[in-house]
Amino acid sequence: MILRLRFILLLLLAPTLVFAQQPDTTRSSSPIRNIETGNVDVLPTANTKGWLLLDKDIQTELEGAVQNLYNCKYERAEKQFRSLRRRYPQHPMPYFLMGLSQWWKIVPTNIKTKQYDKLFFAYMDSTIQKGEALYDTDNRNYEACFFLAAAYGFDGRLHAERSNWPKATVSAKRALKYLEISKEANGLSPEFLFGQALFNYYAVWIPDNYPLLKPVLLLFPKGNKQLGLQQLRSVADNGFYVGPEAKVFLMRILNNEENNWEAAAPIARNLAKTYPDNGYFQRFYALSCFNLGDFRECERLSLEILTKLNQGLPGYEATSGRYATYFLAWLMQNRYKDLEKAKDYYQRCIVFSELTDEVKGGFYLHSNYNLARIADKEKDKAAARRYYLIVADIADKKSAAYREAKAYLKKNKK
């Protein structure tokens, strides 16, 4: 359960809740205060002079940089972020954006690569340092709180992915502290609403799906799942800096948590078309097309993913190859009846799965299962046994694939 939670909980709440099940040596003696996290659309009493989040000229300047960031043109985006840093060296925004660029170098690998970890943590540390300096000068600087909540949240999320539970917990608790403060500025910009939206949704979703965590959640604010989805849609539609992130979360929530493939598909399509060189978005859209039976588009996307992967484009990793080769293999087997091409793609999917260490189920399992069935159809008993042995080893004991594999192996002993 812990492994699954690490991939689905929101960037603020996940590290704290997951670590609640581990030996706890970092908690303070006083619990987190019970905070109401409703949609606070009010105009706070604050001096917004110097707030870059609200500066339309800065937004216009960075529009291309944000496009480049999510389109995996990292060098172009970072060049503009460094230009912003030269002009605003004491502001947290440029450091956070540089850190976000490192984050999106990690995401396409299913957060497996550690190549960018040090630089990511360094930029988040700089964001925190600059944000705390601004907050110490003015405790109504909600923009500083926004960046502090975001930086601590992302920092905690990656620490959780790396199983560094003490640091993850500390960062998550600090993120919640600044999230509470920054909620007062929700009415100023949709950017401020992002953390509230995620919290509102997951604070309800988690106990509904993991009842054992309910006692832990008594220490946390109450949520409102429908309000969270409503807020997330608002941020996705209107946010400039966090709009793409809101779309990513909304897409994943609708597809994975709500099992609403139809609602997730238009968001996936929008992201893939807006950022056509983002391998993560392309493979998610291909998955949506596959699930909904739009096989022509799924095939087009899968072939394009493999072409870009072969070209070495940033953001196109073995994980994307694993998706694309499985979809193409299935199509060759079931739509085109081309078993030779199907076998080739399934075998390539197995290689990609082994490269990414994704060999416990999913595409790896089903590739071996389908190869076993093809081998059986072709009267290749040795190959069928080889693939069915893998299926029997990793498939769920209650699944049809497991029963089929065991029956074949029993019938076709050496």
Secondary structure by P-SEA (a helix, b strand, c coil): caaaaaaccccccaaaaaaccccccccccccccccccccccccccccccccccccaaaaaaaaaaaaaaaacaaaaaaaaaaaaaaaccccaaaaaaaaaaaaaaaaaaccccccaaaaaaaaaaaaaaaaaaaaaacccaaaaaaaaaaaaaaaaaaaaaacaaaaaaaaaaaaaaaaaaaccccccccccaaaaaaaaaaaaaaaacccccccccccbbbbbaaaaaaaaaaaaaccccaaaaaaaaaaaaacccccccccaaaaaaaaaaaccccaaaaaaaaaaaaaacaaaaaaaaaaaaaaaaaaccccccaaaaaaaaaaaaaaaaccccaaaaaaaaaaaaaaaaaaacccccaaaaaaaaaaaaaaaaacaaaaaaaaaaaaaaccccccaaaaaaaaaaaaccc
